[in-house]
Amino acid sequence: GENVEQHPSTLSVQEGDSAVIKCTYSDSASNYFPWYKQELGKGPQLIIDIRSNVGEKKDQRIAVTLNKTAKHFSLHITETQPEDSAVYFCADAGKSTFGDGTTLTVKP
Amino acid sequence: ETGVTQTPRHLVMGMTNKKSLKCEQHLGHNAMYWYKQSAKKPLELMFVYSLEERVENNSVPSRFSPECPNSSHLFLHLHTLQPEDSALYLCASSQDVRGVQPQHFGDGTRLSIL
């Protein structure tokens, strides 16, 4: 079965608003979850990651939260800008499995 | 610049052709990966190499043949491909295969099968 489920598949927000993307995983032993941003014509690029020994990590406008009990983790982007428009993927790194991706569109 | 370089960036080939995709990483990593990315589908892991030894092969058809001559280079040899093999093929590398460090991706080869 699928190891990582990602929602929503598309997300459209107004510039300056926040965006939240959620992922769930199936293996309680999984312990490292990176997030990638993929722009048109490029490969996925790591933007932030979280390990199972912490509940939250922040880097400027992006943050990731992890709920080990519920086996889900989320990406939060605040003060969105048009250049944040891209496809975002979550991953369970231990299994090299990825979510289906979320196409984020930030409208100016 | 991601430290992972893939060539060619685009490839068009007929079903009877033989071609190869190349990946080179300049990060000193010990693990390398091939993924297939098709429209409307998640990234599909194809092969994993650790220190030039294949450690995973996810039921990939034999028309795809990987080669890892050293820890910096990875090839994907293609022959007798099908139209459904048209996709973006991504190479990645990581420090090791334990899955506790991020993978670094190249920009991919866009493959079109006529």
Backbone of each chain as ProteinMPNN parsed JSONL, in Angstrom:
{"seq_chain_A": "GENVEQHPSTLSVQEGDSAVIKCTYSDSASNYFPWYKQELGKGPQLIIDIRSNVGEKKDQRIAVTLNKTAKHFSLHITETQPEDSAVYFCADAGKSTFGDGTTLTVKP", "coords_chain_A": {"N_chain_A": [[0.82, -1.196, 0.0], [0.212, 2.379, -0.18], [2.737, 4.394, 1.21], [2.984, 7.054, 1.972], [0.686, 9.606, 2.221], [-0.589, 12.523, 0.762], [-2.023, 15.743, 1.088], [-3.544, 18.931, 0.281], [-4.063, 18.091, -3.242], [-3.976, 20.206, -4.959], [-3.511, 23.689, -4.361], [-4.505, 26.932, -3.902], [-3.667, 30.191, -3.122], [-3.878, 33.57, -1.891], [-1.454, 36.091, -2.357], [0.576, 36.655, 0.455], [-1.056, 35.309, 2.198], [-1.307, 32.301, 4.265], [-0.124, 28.936, 3.711], [-0.879, 25.495, 3.956], [0.194, 22.194, 3.942], [-0.458, 18.761, 4.149], [0.706, 15.574, 5.321], [0.522, 12.021, 5.707], [1.894, 9.081, 7.189], [2.702, 5.561, 7.212], [4.306, 3.758, 8.652], [5.262, 3.326, 11.884], [7.863, 3.263, 12.696], [9.281, 4.955, 11.087], [11.446, 7.763, 10.76], [12.466, 10.121, 9.656], [11.725, 12.959, 7.82], [11.702, 14.643, 4.984], [10.951, 17.666, 3.113], [10.259, 18.688, -0.176], [10.68, 21.041, -2.853], [9.58, 21.531, -6.083], [10.262, 23.132, -8.958], [9.215, 24.241, -12.23], [10.716, 22.397, -14.775], [12.844, 21.67, -13.236], [14.63, 19.598, -10.834], [13.426, 18.04, -7.747], [13.933, 20.029, -4.829], [15.397, 20.142, -1.652], [13.738, 21.704, 1.023], [13.092, 21.876, 3.719], [13.329, 19.843, 6.668], [12.426, 17.248, 9.027], [13.034, 15.47, 12.021], [12.235, 12.541, 13.958], [12.562, 13.061, 16.62], [11.844, 15.585, 17.29], [9.189, 18.038, 17.47], [8.595, 20.244, 15.977], [9.905, 22.421, 13.501], [11.48, 25.323, 12.28], [12.159, 27.595, 9.629], [12.71, 30.59, 8.728], [10.177, 31.656, 6.694], [9.019, 29.203, 6.437], [7.816, 26.222, 7.991], [7.76, 23.09, 9.69], [5.732, 20.611, 11.141], [5.406, 17.799, 13.302], [3.534, 15.011, 14.204], [3.905, 12.336, 15.945], [2.335, 10.4, 17.141], [-0.086, 10.438, 15.779], [0.951, 9.975, 13.328], [1.428, 11.926, 11.321], [2.586, 14.738, 9.417], [3.211, 18.182, 8.693], [3.547, 20.887, 6.373], [4.112, 24.297, 6.64], [3.68, 27.394, 5.2], [4.219, 30.726, 5.559], [3.142, 34.123, 4.902], [2.995, 34.053, 2.021], [4.529, 34.194, -1.234], [4.6, 35.043, -4.749], [6.742, 33.604, -5.882], [6.793, 31.332, -4.414], [5.193, 29.577, -5.667], [4.883, 26.357, -6.872], [5.49, 22.784, -7.114], [5.081, 20.809, -4.302], [6.547, 18.253, -2.363], [6.175, 15.738, 0.098], [8.077, 13.372, 2.032], [8.912, 10.064, 3.11], [11.821, 9.392, 4.22], [13.229, 7.127, 4.953], [12.147, 5.08, 3.534], [12.315, 5.926, 0.994], [10.025, 6.928, -0.222], [7.475, 8.979, -1.621], [5.031, 11.593, -1.284], [2.133, 12.343, -3.345], [2.367, 14.897, -4.24], [1.78, 18.462, -4.094], [0.362, 21.025, -5.836], [1.084, 24.25, -5.552], [-0.251, 27.431, -5.916], [0.367, 30.792, -5.872], [-1.32, 33.685, -5.872], [-0.775, 36.901, -7.158]], "CA_chain_A": [[0.0, 0.0, 0.0], [0.944, 3.644, -0.261], [3.352, 4.713, 2.483], [2.817, 8.469, 2.278], [-0.459, 10.263, 1.597], [-0.405, 13.971, 0.801], [-3.216, 16.529, 0.764], [-4.352, 18.662, -0.908], [-3.29, 17.918, -4.471], [-3.775, 21.563, -5.458], [-3.779, 24.71, -3.355], [-4.37, 28.27, -4.451], [-3.791, 31.187, -2.069], [-3.555, 34.942, -2.249], [-0.157, 36.528, -1.844], [0.518, 37.122, 1.836], [-1.761, 34.319, 3.018], [-0.551, 31.103, 4.646], [-0.456, 27.678, 3.016], [-0.588, 24.313, 4.772], [0.14, 20.919, 3.22], [-0.403, 17.706, 5.166], [1.07, 14.226, 4.897], [0.464, 10.957, 6.702], [2.738, 7.94, 6.86], [2.103, 4.348, 7.752], [5.214, 2.981, 9.484], [5.588, 4.055, 13.105], [9.322, 3.282, 12.864], [9.852, 5.997, 10.238], [11.971, 8.784, 11.662], [13.041, 11.298, 8.997], [10.731, 13.403, 6.841], [12.076, 15.867, 4.27], [10.014, 18.296, 2.178], [10.927, 19.151, -1.384], [9.981, 21.963, -3.743], [9.975, 21.288, -7.462], [9.844, 24.157, -9.915], [9.099, 23.751, -13.6], [11.976, 22.131, -15.45], [13.908, 21.399, -12.263], [14.406, 18.47, -9.946], [13.002, 18.429, -6.392], [14.978, 20.617, -3.989], [15.074, 20.097, -0.227], [13.489, 23.022, 1.614], [13.104, 21.735, 5.165], [13.146, 18.458, 7.066], [12.187, 17.078, 10.449], [13.327, 14.134, 12.533], [11.165, 12.113, 14.864], [12.809, 13.451, 18.012], [11.344, 16.953, 17.493], [7.811, 18.211, 17.032], [8.441, 21.376, 15.079], [11.14, 23.059, 13.034], [11.136, 26.518, 11.514], [13.23, 28.254, 8.891], [12.139, 31.818, 8.172], [8.735, 31.613, 6.452], [8.513, 27.836, 6.361], [7.899, 25.428, 9.21], [7.21, 21.737, 9.584], [5.333, 20.029, 12.411], [5.315, 16.338, 13.269], [2.766, 14.362, 15.257], [4.283, 10.927, 15.83], [1.229, 9.546, 17.569], [-1.037, 10.382, 14.669], [1.726, 9.675, 12.126], [1.306, 12.895, 10.256], [3.447, 15.911, 9.468], [2.654, 19.244, 7.865], [4.385, 22.011, 5.935], [3.428, 25.577, 6.783], [4.356, 28.525, 4.572], [3.55, 31.976, 5.911], [3.43, 35.293, 4.047], [3.343, 33.472, 0.731], [4.925, 35.077, -2.324], [4.419, 34.356, -6.044], [7.849, 32.681, -6.148], [6.545, 30.074, -3.694], [4.406, 28.714, -6.556], [5.667, 25.193, -7.287], [4.939, 21.527, -6.607], [5.73, 20.435, -3.052], [6.466, 16.833, -2.047], [6.679, 15.234, 1.36], [8.711, 12.078, 1.834], [9.406, 9.215, 4.192], [13.156, 9.167, 3.659], [13.691, 5.772, 5.231], [11.598, 4.174, 2.52], [12.423, 6.6, -0.31], [8.69, 7.083, -0.797], [7.068, 10.363, -1.69], [3.637, 11.894, -1.518], [1.768, 12.595, -4.733], [2.677, 16.271, -4.592], [0.772, 19.516, -4.008], [0.662, 22.166, -6.699], [0.741, 25.491, -4.874], [-0.282, 28.636, -6.745], [0.22, 32.003, -5.085], [-1.812, 34.731, -6.767], [-0.328, 38.233, -6.718]], "C_chain_A": [[0.861, 1.255, 0.0], [1.492, 3.999, 1.109], [3.135, 6.152, 2.909], [1.627, 9.02, 1.501], [-0.332, 11.769, 1.807], [-1.667, 14.674, 0.35], [-2.957, 18.005, 1.055], [-3.475, 18.456, -2.141], [-3.047, 19.263, -5.156], [-4.191, 22.542, -4.377], [-3.515, 26.068, -3.972], [-4.606, 29.274, -3.333], [-3.456, 32.563, -2.616], [-2.212, 35.301, -1.628], [-0.307, 37.094, -0.43], [-0.216, 36.178, 2.77], [-0.816, 33.177, 3.385], [-1.019, 29.9, 3.85], [-0.034, 26.515, 3.91], [-0.787, 23.068, 3.926], [0.371, 19.804, 4.236], [-0.051, 16.353, 4.562], [0.904, 13.25, 6.056], [1.334, 9.802, 6.238], [2.221, 6.722, 7.616], [2.996, 3.597, 8.752], [5.637, 3.785, 10.719], [7.094, 4.104, 13.375], [9.999, 4.349, 12.013], [10.287, 7.173, 11.092], [12.585, 10.005, 10.989], [12.165, 11.681, 7.817], [11.174, 14.714, 6.186], [10.911, 16.38, 3.414], [10.816, 18.867, 1.013], [10.024, 20.1, -2.161], [10.493, 21.71, -5.153], [9.39, 22.361, -8.365], [9.889, 23.584, -11.32], [10.477, 23.569, -14.233], [13.141, 21.816, -14.524], [13.607, 20.113, -11.502], [13.932, 18.948, -8.583], [14.19, 18.959, -5.579], [14.53, 20.589, -2.536], [14.846, 21.511, 0.308], [13.502, 22.981, 3.139], [12.91, 20.259, 5.489], [12.909, 18.394, 8.57], [12.467, 15.637, 10.836], [12.359, 13.82, 13.661], [11.389, 12.533, 16.308], [12.397, 14.908, 18.29], [9.927, 17.056, 16.946], [7.632, 19.326, 16.031], [9.818, 21.928, 14.713], [10.767, 24.224, 12.141], [12.365, 27.092, 10.84], [12.609, 29.423, 8.147], [10.637, 31.642, 7.945], [8.176, 30.192, 6.376], [8.732, 27.098, 7.684], [7.313, 24.053, 8.931], [6.884, 21.257, 10.989], [5.161, 18.527, 12.243], [4.522, 15.854, 14.465], [3.01, 12.86, 15.117], [3.142, 9.996, 16.185], [0.232, 9.345, 16.436], [-0.369, 10.006, 13.355], [1.391, 10.64, 11.004], [2.211, 14.089, 10.503], [2.961, 16.912, 8.424], [3.704, 20.297, 7.535], [3.551, 23.277, 6.019], [4.285, 26.651, 6.111], [3.566, 29.777, 4.913], [3.969, 33.088, 4.954], [3.834, 34.846, 2.646], [3.621, 34.543, -0.318], [4.761, 34.336, -3.645], [5.532, 33.344, -6.334], [7.753, 31.393, -5.321], [5.742, 29.095, -4.555], [5.299, 27.608, -7.116], [4.899, 23.946, -6.864], [5.754, 21.134, -5.373], [5.486, 18.949, -2.765], [6.933, 16.584, -0.619], [7.278, 13.855, 1.106], [8.954, 11.381, 3.165], [10.778, 8.748, 3.72], [13.636, 7.742, 3.867], [13.236, 4.762, 4.2], [11.718, 4.748, 1.117], [11.058, 6.663, -0.997], [8.231, 8.522, -0.625], [5.552, 10.469, -1.765], [3.399, 12.21, -2.987], [2.072, 14.014, -5.193], [1.486, 17.203, -4.431], [1.217, 20.657, -4.894], [0.148, 23.421, -6.015], [0.814, 26.647, -5.856], [-0.525, 29.818, -5.833], [-0.134, 33.133, -6.037], [-1.38, 36.102, -6.271], [-1.504, 39.19, -6.516]], "O_chain_A": [[2.08, 1.193, 0.16], [0.758, 3.908, 2.094], [3.105, 6.437, 4.106], [1.569, 8.914, 0.276], [-0.005, 12.226, 2.902], [-2.305, 14.278, -0.625], [-2.219, 18.315, 1.99], [-2.259, 18.634, -2.069], [-2.043, 19.443, -5.846], [-5.094, 22.275, -3.585], [-2.433, 26.323, -4.5], [-5.636, 29.218, -2.662], [-2.832, 32.698, -3.668], [-1.883, 34.87, -0.522], [-1.195, 37.902, -0.159], [-0.03, 36.229, 3.986], [0.309, 33.092, 2.893], [-2.154, 29.848, 3.378], [1.026, 26.545, 4.535], [-1.818, 22.91, 3.271], [1.272, 19.884, 5.072], [-0.452, 16.029, 3.445], [1.113, 13.595, 7.219], [1.491, 9.574, 5.039], [1.412, 6.839, 8.536], [2.485, 2.875, 9.609], [6.301, 4.813, 10.592], [7.549, 4.901, 14.195], [11.185, 4.621, 12.204], [9.594, 7.549, 12.038], [13.169, 10.848, 11.67], [11.89, 10.869, 6.934], [11.032, 15.782, 6.783], [10.012, 15.625, 3.045], [11.89, 19.442, 1.188], [8.798, 19.99, -2.139], [11.702, 21.679, -5.385], [8.173, 22.475, -8.512], [10.529, 22.561, -11.564], [11.299, 24.484, -14.224], [14.285, 21.708, -14.966], [12.485, 19.608, -11.523], [14.023, 20.139, -8.285], [15.293, 18.415, -5.633], [13.402, 20.974, -2.227], [15.658, 22.407, 0.077], [13.886, 23.96, 3.779], [12.382, 19.508, 4.669], [13.159, 19.359, 9.293], [12.179, 14.706, 10.084], [11.745, 14.714, 14.242], [10.495, 12.376, 17.139], [12.583, 15.403, 19.402], [9.516, 16.28, 16.084], [6.634, 19.364, 15.31], [10.756, 21.899, 15.51], [9.842, 24.124, 11.335], [13.463, 27.081, 11.396], [12.049, 29.256, 7.063], [9.89, 31.492, 8.912], [6.963, 30.015, 6.259], [9.712, 27.334, 8.391], [6.476, 23.885, 8.045], [7.662, 21.466, 11.919], [4.811, 18.049, 11.164], [4.798, 16.236, 15.602], [2.4, 12.198, 14.278], [2.999, 8.925, 15.595], [-0.227, 8.233, 16.174], [-1.055, 9.743, 12.367], [1.105, 10.229, 9.879], [2.554, 14.409, 11.641], [2.377, 16.537, 7.407], [4.619, 20.557, 8.316], [2.423, 23.324, 5.53], [5.468, 26.796, 6.418], [2.381, 29.877, 4.594], [5.003, 33.007, 4.29], [4.895, 35.223, 2.149], [3.044, 35.63, -0.301], [4.781, 33.106, -3.656], [5.277, 32.324, -6.975], [8.547, 30.471, -5.512], [5.623, 27.919, -4.212], [6.323, 27.872, -7.746], [3.797, 24.038, -6.323], [6.984, 21.131, -5.414], [4.368, 18.453, -2.906], [7.941, 17.134, -0.174], [7.01, 13.242, 0.073], [9.171, 12.017, 4.197], [10.884, 7.821, 2.917], [14.375, 7.208, 3.039], [13.861, 3.718, 4.015], [11.272, 4.127, 0.152], [10.956, 6.474, -2.209], [8.544, 9.189, 0.361], [4.875, 9.559, -2.244], [4.34, 12.33, -3.772], [2.042, 14.305, -6.389], [0.336, 16.8, -4.606], [2.312, 21.195, -4.73], [-1.059, 23.637, -5.909], [1.818, 26.825, -6.546], [-1.514, 29.848, -5.099], [0.659, 33.494, -6.907], [-1.589, 36.438, -5.105], [-1.302, 40.347, -6.147]]}, "seq_chain_B": "ETGVTQTPRHLVMGMTNKKSLKCEQHLGHNAMYWYKQSAKKPLELMFVYSLEERVENNSVPSRFSPECPNSSHLFLHLHTLQPEDSALYLCASSQDVRGVQPQHFGDGTRLSIL", "coords_chain_B": {"N_chain_B": [[22.656, 25.256, -8.455], [22.881, 21.919, -7.771], [24.69, 19.987, -7.229], [24.333, 17.565, -8.355], [24.409, 16.282, -11.477], [22.723, 15.754, -14.478], [22.687, 14.185, -17.655], [21.541, 13.395, -20.99], [19.539, 16.479, -20.967], [17.193, 16.344, -22.326], [15.655, 13.776, -24.246], [14.793, 12.09, -27.108], [13.589, 9.16, -28.437], [13.265, 6.25, -30.523], [11.35, 3.203, -30.275], [13.0, 1.061, -30.782], [15.551, 1.865, -30.342], [18.765, 2.204, -28.641], [19.884, 3.783, -25.793], [21.601, 5.824, -23.33], [21.289, 7.176, -20.061], [22.924, 9.584, -18.056], [24.359, 10.249, -14.873], [25.972, 12.324, -12.543], [27.498, 12.93, -9.469], [28.753, 15.429, -7.286], [29.172, 15.513, -4.604], [30.352, 13.845, -2.825], [28.922, 11.706, -1.908], [27.68, 8.414, -0.901], [25.57, 6.925, -1.792], [23.315, 6.369, -4.483], [20.512, 7.022, -6.641], [17.86, 6.081, -8.88], [14.911, 7.517, -10.121], [11.585, 7.463, -11.457], [9.47, 9.857, -12.824], [6.288, 10.409, -13.583], [3.57, 12.109, -15.215], [0.933, 13.081, -13.093], [1.473, 11.086, -11.25], [3.142, 9.752, -8.343], [6.632, 10.125, -7.407], [8.543, 7.402, -8.481], [10.541, 5.008, -7.109], [13.258, 3.444, -8.639], [15.882, 2.201, -8.759], [18.502, 1.56, -6.383], [21.742, 2.339, -5.342], [24.511, 1.532, -3.332], [27.644, 2.448, -2.51], [28.527, 1.609, -5.044], [27.246, -0.817, -5.28], [24.331, -2.563, -6.142], [21.476, -2.191, -4.246], [18.786, -2.224, -4.197], [16.022, -2.99, -6.227], [13.27, -2.1, -7.696], [11.242, -3.949, -8.95], [11.578, -3.324, -11.662], [11.218, -3.225, -15.198], [13.238, -5.249, -17.403], [14.164, -3.863, -19.561], [15.247, -1.572, -18.682], [18.404, -0.872, -17.55], [20.608, -0.504, -15.013], [23.793, 1.004, -14.177], [26.625, 1.34, -12.142], [29.568, 2.523, -12.053], [31.329, 3.748, -10.274], [31.273, 5.522, -7.125], [30.514, 8.08, -7.787], [29.271, 8.191, -10.219], [26.455, 7.293, -12.175], [24.547, 5.309, -14.336], [21.825, 4.839, -16.622], [20.845, 2.477, -18.688], [19.054, 2.132, -21.655], [16.805, 0.207, -23.567], [14.769, -0.975, -26.211], [12.359, 0.4, -25.451], [9.024, 1.296, -24.292], [6.071, 3.218, -25.198], [4.835, 4.031, -22.793], [6.944, 4.438, -21.155], [7.798, 6.97, -21.394], [8.743, 9.793, -19.634], [9.919, 11.814, -16.857], [13.134, 11.268, -15.805], [14.772, 10.982, -12.86], [17.745, 11.471, -11.083], [19.314, 10.904, -7.958], [21.278, 11.571, -5.004], [22.649, 10.563, -1.828], [24.068, 10.755, 1.486], [24.281, 8.186, 2.602], [22.557, 4.98, 2.548], [20.837, 4.777, 4.647], [18.67, 6.339, 5.034], [18.417, 8.595, 6.649], [19.375, 10.988, 5.988], [19.034, 13.767, 3.717], [18.039, 13.373, 0.27], [19.641, 14.47, -2.663], [18.712, 15.919, -5.619], [19.121, 15.684, -9.188], [18.333, 17.653, -12.147], [16.984, 16.108, -13.908], [16.227, 13.932, -16.749], [14.288, 14.435, -19.501], [12.43, 12.142, -21.07], [11.242, 10.982, -24.118], [9.367, 8.658, -25.841], [8.969, 7.547, -29.048]], "CA_chain_B": [[23.567, 24.104, -8.601], [22.536, 20.979, -6.713], [25.754, 19.026, -7.027], [23.986, 16.354, -9.099], [24.272, 16.683, -12.876], [22.189, 14.706, -15.346], [22.727, 14.422, -19.097], [21.122, 14.704, -21.495], [18.342, 17.021, -20.327], [16.049, 15.874, -23.11], [15.99, 12.664, -25.13], [13.698, 11.511, -27.891], [14.095, 7.944, -29.067], [12.307, 5.273, -30.998], [11.228, 2.027, -29.416], [14.048, 0.076, -31.048], [16.865, 2.457, -30.086], [19.459, 2.015, -27.367], [20.486, 5.021, -25.319], [21.953, 5.801, -21.914], [21.215, 8.392, -19.258], [24.097, 9.694, -17.189], [24.238, 11.064, -13.668], [27.24, 12.498, -11.827], [27.345, 13.742, -8.259], [30.001, 16.045, -6.813], [28.918, 15.771, -3.185], [31.045, 12.861, -1.992], [27.939, 10.777, -1.338], [27.909, 6.991, -1.146], [24.363, 6.278, -2.306], [22.718, 7.0, -5.653], [19.164, 6.523, -6.892], [17.099, 6.45, -10.067], [13.474, 7.631, -9.962], [10.767, 7.811, -12.613], [8.402, 10.79, -12.481], [5.303, 10.543, -14.647], [2.502, 13.057, -14.917], [-0.17, 12.611, -12.247], [1.888, 9.961, -10.416], [4.241, 10.106, -7.436], [7.959, 9.644, -7.78], [8.681, 5.952, -8.323], [11.918, 4.565, -6.954], [13.599, 2.361, -9.564], [17.095, 1.502, -8.33], [19.326, 2.17, -5.351], [23.112, 1.839, -5.256], [25.313, 1.935, -2.191], [29.054, 2.143, -2.77], [28.574, 0.926, -6.34], [26.556, -2.101, -5.264], [22.893, -2.384, -6.193], [20.85, -2.695, -3.027], [17.34, -2.291, -4.359], [15.513, -2.967, -7.59], [11.824, -2.155, -7.431], [10.445, -4.601, -9.999], [11.682, -2.529, -12.884], [11.402, -4.089, -16.384], [14.639, -5.462, -17.775], [14.576, -2.918, -20.601], [16.027, -0.556, -17.973], [19.557, -1.543, -16.976], [21.465, 0.484, -14.37], [25.21, 0.711, -14.01], [27.271, 2.28, -11.231], [30.989, 2.172, -12.104], [31.972, 4.261, -9.056], [30.264, 6.168, -6.269], [30.158, 9.395, -8.305], [28.605, 8.09, -11.512], [25.357, 6.336, -12.307], [23.982, 5.296, -15.673], [20.627, 4.041, -16.865], [20.859, 2.047, -20.081], [17.682, 1.955, -22.135], [16.669, -0.481, -24.856], [13.435, -1.482, -26.542], [11.398, 1.011, -24.533], [7.621, 1.398, -24.684], [5.564, 4.597, -25.056], [4.533, 4.356, -21.392], [8.191, 4.764, -20.464], [8.016, 8.416, -21.501], [8.643, 10.372, -18.292], [11.116, 12.496, -16.381], [13.949, 10.355, -15.012], [15.54, 11.767, -11.901], [18.833, 10.85, -10.326], [19.544, 11.535, -6.664], [22.331, 10.974, -4.182], [22.594, 10.881, -0.397], [25.285, 10.35, 2.181], [24.243, 6.735, 2.641], [21.211, 4.459, 2.261], [20.086, 4.564, 5.88], [17.437, 7.112, 4.994], [18.357, 9.616, 7.692], [19.914, 12.207, 5.391], [18.226, 14.086, 2.531], [18.521, 13.081, -1.064], [19.852, 15.633, -3.516], [18.263, 15.525, -6.946], [19.456, 16.403, -10.403], [17.178, 18.261, -12.815], [16.291, 15.082, -14.658], [16.222, 13.783, -18.206], [12.931, 14.276, -20.039], [12.507, 11.091, -22.088], [10.044, 10.793, -24.946], [9.47, 7.476, -26.697], [8.088, 7.706, -30.207]], "C_chain_B": [[23.346, 23.132, -7.44], [23.668, 20.036, -6.386], [25.492, 17.707, -7.715], [23.66, 16.783, -10.531], [23.791, 15.515, -13.719], [22.298, 15.129, -16.8], [22.201, 13.203, -19.836], [19.911, 15.237, -20.733], [17.077, 16.562, -21.035], [16.526, 14.762, -24.042], [14.728, 12.152, -25.803], [14.255, 10.283, -28.587], [12.961, 7.043, -29.531], [12.34, 4.034, -30.127], [12.342, 1.018, -29.64], [15.449, 0.603, -30.741], [17.456, 1.977, -28.765], [20.125, 3.328, -27.007], [20.83, 4.869, -23.848], [21.768, 7.17, -21.285], [22.392, 8.386, -18.293], [23.806, 10.605, -16.011], [25.601, 11.127, -12.993], [26.986, 13.365, -10.601], [28.718, 14.169, -7.739], [29.939, 16.324, -5.315], [29.637, 14.797, -2.263], [30.111, 11.868, -1.329], [28.237, 9.332, -1.712], [26.706, 6.272, -1.74], [23.814, 7.072, -3.485], [21.429, 6.276, -6.034], [18.697, 6.92, -8.283], [15.614, 6.438, -9.717], [12.837, 7.893, -11.328], [9.659, 8.737, -12.125], [7.498, 10.965, -13.685], [4.25, 11.549, -14.223], [1.435, 12.367, -14.073], [0.194, 11.41, -11.378], [3.014, 10.399, -9.497], [5.576, 9.619, -7.986], [8.047, 8.149, -7.489], [10.156, 5.595, -8.225], [12.177, 3.366, -7.863], [14.762, 1.533, -9.026], [17.808, 2.298, -7.243], [20.699, 1.509, -5.376], [23.778, 2.391, -4.003], [26.743, 1.482, -2.445], [29.194, 1.217, -3.975], [27.884, -0.426, -6.363], [25.047, -1.865, -5.254], [22.248, -2.991, -4.964], [19.344, -2.79, -3.139], [16.977, -2.172, -5.83], [14.013, -3.175, -7.474], [11.029, -2.696, -8.614], [10.427, -3.8, -11.284], [11.905, -3.472, -14.07], [12.861, -4.136, -16.822], [15.09, -4.559, -18.915], [15.285, -1.698, -20.013], [17.182, -1.276, -17.265], [20.481, -0.511, -16.339], [22.917, 0.015, -14.315], [25.818, 1.766, -13.107], [28.758, 1.948, -11.169], [31.793, 2.665, -10.907], [30.942, 5.079, -8.294], [29.843, 7.534, -6.777], [29.329, 9.352, -9.577], [27.55, 6.996, -11.511], [24.79, 6.454, -13.71], [22.681, 4.511, -15.668], [20.591, 3.738, -18.353], [19.446, 1.643, -20.5], [17.682, 1.183, -23.45], [15.275, -1.063, -24.998], [12.37, -0.929, -25.606], [10.012, 1.085, -25.158], [7.145, 2.845, -24.52], [5.266, 4.98, -23.612], [5.778, 4.635, -20.567], [8.551, 6.243, -20.596], [7.76, 9.052, -20.138], [9.879, 11.22, -18.035], [11.872, 11.51, -15.484], [14.911, 11.168, -14.161], [16.588, 10.904, -11.225], [18.969, 11.603, -9.009], [20.717, 10.861, -5.97], [22.097, 11.364, -2.73], [23.849, 10.328, 0.265], [25.409, 8.826, 2.259], [22.797, 6.281, 2.456], [20.368, 4.281, 3.522], [18.808, 5.375, 5.941], [17.306, 8.134, 6.102], [19.024, 10.91, 7.257], [19.13, 12.497, 4.113], [18.878, 13.605, 1.253], [18.618, 14.393, -1.844], [19.591, 15.207, -4.947], [18.931, 16.337, -8.047], [18.192, 16.972, -11.02], [16.484, 17.307, -13.789], [16.576, 15.058, -16.145], [14.783, 13.552, -18.632], [13.006, 13.327, -21.231], [11.177, 10.959, -22.809], [10.278, 9.623, -25.883], [8.455, 7.61, -27.826], [7.457, 6.372, -30.591]], "O_chain_B": [[23.588, 23.467, -6.28], [23.62, 19.347, -5.367], [26.335, 16.811, -7.671], [22.733, 17.562, -10.754], [24.367, 14.428, -13.686], [22.039, 16.283, -17.143], [22.387, 12.08, -19.369], [19.319, 14.512, -19.934], [16.023, 16.411, -20.416], [17.644, 14.798, -24.557], [13.736, 11.828, -25.15], [15.286, 10.36, -29.256], [11.852, 7.077, -28.998], [13.262, 3.847, -29.333], [12.603, 0.194, -28.764], [16.427, -0.133, -30.866], [16.765, 1.431, -27.905], [20.844, 3.914, -27.816], [20.409, 3.913, -23.196], [22.056, 8.195, -21.903], [22.803, 7.343, -17.786], [23.098, 11.604, -16.139], [26.299, 10.119, -12.882], [26.338, 14.408, -10.69], [29.685, 13.407, -7.747], [30.575, 17.256, -4.821], [29.538, 14.915, -1.042], [30.455, 11.259, -0.315], [28.936, 9.051, -2.686], [26.821, 5.117, -2.15], [23.847, 8.302, -3.482], [21.274, 5.08, -5.785], [19.086, 7.965, -8.803], [15.114, 5.494, -9.106], [13.458, 8.461, -12.226], [8.988, 8.445, -11.135], [7.878, 11.583, -14.68], [4.059, 11.81, -13.035], [1.084, 11.213, -14.315], [-0.698, 10.774, -10.818], [3.763, 11.318, -9.829], [5.629, 8.806, -8.909], [7.681, 7.686, -6.408], [10.928, 5.851, -9.149], [11.417, 2.398, -7.862], [14.647, 0.319, -8.858], [17.732, 3.526, -7.188], [20.812, 0.285, -5.424], [23.624, 3.565, -3.664], [27.018, 0.289, -2.576], [29.878, 0.194, -3.929], [27.935, -1.119, -7.378], [24.541, -1.07, -4.461], [22.448, -4.169, -4.67], [18.69, -3.371, -2.272], [17.545, -1.37, -6.571], [13.544, -4.278, -7.192], [10.23, -1.973, -9.21], [9.382, -3.626, -11.911], [12.691, -4.414, -13.969], [13.614, -3.181, -16.633], [16.283, -4.495, -19.209], [15.853, -0.89, -20.746], [16.952, -2.188, -16.471], [21.085, 0.288, -17.055], [23.222, -1.175, -14.392], [25.56, 2.957, -13.281], [29.173, 1.165, -10.315], [32.817, 2.078, -10.559], [29.839, 5.297, -8.794], [28.893, 8.108, -6.245], [28.748, 10.362, -9.975], [27.729, 5.927, -10.927], [24.576, 7.557, -14.215], [22.462, 3.64, -14.826], [20.342, 4.62, -19.174], [18.749, 0.915, -19.793], [18.474, 1.477, -24.345], [14.687, -1.57, -24.043], [11.577, -1.68, -25.037], [9.843, 0.956, -26.37], [7.757, 3.614, -23.779], [5.429, 6.143, -23.242], [5.678, 5.026, -19.404], [9.506, 6.709, -19.975], [6.691, 8.873, -19.555], [10.765, 11.329, -18.882], [11.314, 10.983, -14.522], [15.739, 11.927, -14.663], [16.335, 9.759, -10.85], [18.759, 12.815, -8.962], [21.097, 9.738, -6.301], [21.437, 12.362, -2.437], [24.589, 9.539, -0.323], [26.473, 8.255, 2.022], [21.91, 7.106, 2.234], [19.29, 3.689, 3.463], [17.955, 5.135, 6.795], [16.191, 8.508, 6.463], [19.215, 11.821, 8.063], [18.612, 11.571, 3.487], [20.096, 13.452, 1.167], [17.79, 15.291, -1.697], [20.182, 14.242, -5.431], [19.26, 17.51, -7.869], [17.1, 16.795, -10.48], [15.496, 17.679, -14.422], [17.088, 16.017, -16.722], [14.136, 12.603, -18.19], [13.573, 13.663, -22.27], [10.123, 10.838, -22.185], [11.258, 9.594, -26.626], [7.256, 7.764, -27.597], [6.683, 6.307, -31.546]]}, "name": "protein", "num_of_chains": 2, "seq": "GENVEQHPSTLSVQEGDSAVIKCTYSDSASNYFPWYKQELGKGPQLIIDIRSNVGEKKDQRIAVTLNKTAKHFSLHITETQPEDSAVYFCADAGKSTFGDGTTLTVKPETGVTQTPRHLVMGMTNKKSLKCEQHLGHNAMYWYKQSAKKPLELMFVYSLEERVENNSVPSRFSPECPNSSHLFLHLHTLQPEDSALYLCASSQDVRGVQPQHFGDGTRLSIL"}
